[in-house]
Amino acid sequence: MINRINYVNEYYRSVFGERTLKICIDGGFTCPNRDGSKSKGGCIFCSERGSGEHLDQKQSIREQVISTFSKIKVQRANSFILYFQNYSNTYASVQELKQKYDDAISAFYEAKINSTKFADKKLVGLQIATRPDCINDEIAELLNSYRGSLHVSVELGLQTINDDSANFLNRCYTSIDFQNAIRTLRKHDIDCIAHIIVGLPAKSGRESHEDIIRTINFINGLDIQGIKIHSCYVVGGTVLKDLYDKGTYTPLSLEEYKQELVYILTHLRKDIVIHRITGDAPKDILVAPSWNSHKKLVINGITKIFEKEDLYQGMYYKS
């Protein structure tokens, strides 16, 4: 039983004093299990764009940041986080990483200076999504160098603690790699956000509830500050779609996912910030399940369950 979910919007308000939005960026990276360093093709559930379908990869980092200021949603906040989102955004030399991060920061201030309408906009954070095997001391030191002026966080894909399932997924790193990356980042007080997926495929068909229990216990035992959760969904152009077409993988139903989500939210450490409770695959490439394209089915469904069971007082929602 819990009294309240530690959701991200409220957390950002407590840290930055106001509503905070992310500026999503395609940094032009790839992954070691895509370029042949460890494997090719990526994780079996990962789309060709590495979950960056909504980003314009034809634009430079500078163009992406500046173009964000033309969007209506920018008017809804004064504080912003630069979010390097798709693929592995620490998979390059430190010199190249610094150039890309600096380009994004410079572009933000360029847009701010060139328009009096955005004079009150503030850059407060830098968030980097990556893989644990793309973290080392030198990269952690680079990220730490931004902490003087920005709140720095790193999102690391774990997906599951079950390394047998991970091998089936073509993840190409171990849970020990994840644990080591957390330790490296936390030496520099960099916030760590774990990313997990519920209902993953496995050799036996699909991961079990016991796998979820083990994954949450693992996360609770690490110095982790946040978590992203979503169900496993099938998109076109992936190995997972082939498994789905053959009938060897069936995604969770909405009710099954809500049940697993309730367990996760009621068993996570209370200080862990919830950044996401559902994914949002683009409708044009989503194959299954159909309910995945409707966030509110999950959000409203969980709200009703928690209210009925008197589990908590509020609900997370990511705009």
Secondary structure, DSSP 8 states (H G I E B T S, - for coil): --S---BHHHHHHHHHSS-EEEEEE------TTTSSSS-SS-STT--TTSS-TTS-TTS-HHHHHHHHTTSGGGGG-SEEEEEE-SS-TT-S-HHHHHHHHHHHHHHHHHHHHT-GGGTT-EEEEEEEEE-GGG--HHHHHHHHTTTTTSEEEEEEEEE-S-HHHHHHHT--S-HHHHHHHHHHHHTTT-EEEEEEEES---TTSS--HHHHHHHHHHHHTS---EEEEEE--EETTSHHHHHHHHTS-----HHHHHHHHHHHHHHS-TTSEEEESS----TTTEEE-GGGG-HHHHHHHHHHHHHHTT--S------
